[in-house]
Amino acid sequence: MTIAVILELKCQSGKGPDLTAALQSMLGDTRARQGAEMIEMVVNQDNPDHIIVYEKWAAKEDHQAYMG
């Protein structure tokens, strides 16, 4: 069964762009993991220090293996 994971990040003032850049470099590897169906990052246009990563995994076990 597909599961969704939502990661909400609220950075220190002014640190959002640095985290966004770091996440962009890491998300390609995450997307290649077994069971990763979709991984998207959304940055609040009014507050770049507020970032949300939305993930869909084929199974809970796939996400747990990734986190493990």
Helices and strands as residue ranges (DSSP letters): E 3-10, H 16-31, E 36-43, E 50-57, H 60-67
